[in-house]
Amino acid sequence: MNRVVAVVTRGALASTVLMCTGCAVVAVTGAVVTVAATVVSTGVKATGAVIGAVIPDSKD
């Protein structure tokens, strides 16, 4: 009986570890996407500011 309990406990532990690993991968992927989106957004805003400073507004 103790052997069965040990096997079930190890199986539950292994399942938990595998599920947590999947969650960690999703969390890291989400963080990478957020950082990439922030970098792209900042780059676009900076480029827009430089273009706005270089090209004068036409005021008629």
C-alpha positions in Angstrom: 0.0 0.0 0.0 2.8 2.4 0.8 4.3 1.7 -2.6 1.1 2.7 -4.4 0.9 5.9 -2.3 4.5 6.7 -3.2 3.8 6.2 -7.0 0.7 8.3 -6.9 2.5 11.0 -5.0 5.4 11.1 -7.5 2.9 11.1 -10.4 1.1 14.1 -8.9 4.3 15.9 -8.2 5.5 15.3 -11.8 2.2 16.5 -13.2 2.4 19.7 -11.1 5.9 20.4 -12.2 5.0 19.9 -15.9 2.0 22.2 -15.5 4.0 24.9 -13.8 6.6 24.7 -16.5 3.9 25.4 -19.1 2.7 28.4 -17.1 6.3 29.7 -16.8 6.7 29.4 -20.6 3.5 31.3 -21.2 4.5 34.0 -18.7 7.9 34.5 -20.2 6.5 34.6 -23.7 3.9 37.2 -22.6 6.7 39.3 -21.0 8.8 39.1 -24.2 5.8 40.2 -26.3 5.1 43.1 -24.0 8.7 44.3 -24.1 8.9 44.0 -27.9 5.7 46.0 -28.2 7.0 48.7 -25.9 10.3 48.9 -27.8 8.5 49.2 -31.2 6.0 51.7 -29.9 8.8 53.9 -28.4 10.8 53.6 -31.7 7.8 54.7 -33.7 7.1 57.7 -31.4 10.8 58.7 -31.5 10.9 58.5 -35.3 7.7 60.5 -35.6 9.1 63.2 -33.3 12.3 63.4 -35.4 10.4 63.6 -38.7 8.1 66.3 -37.1 11.2 68.3 -36.1 12.9 68.0 -39.5 9.9 68.7 -41.7 8.4 72.1 -41.1 4.7 72.6 -40.9 3.3 74.3 -43.9 1.3 77.3 -42.7 -0.6 79.1 -45.4 
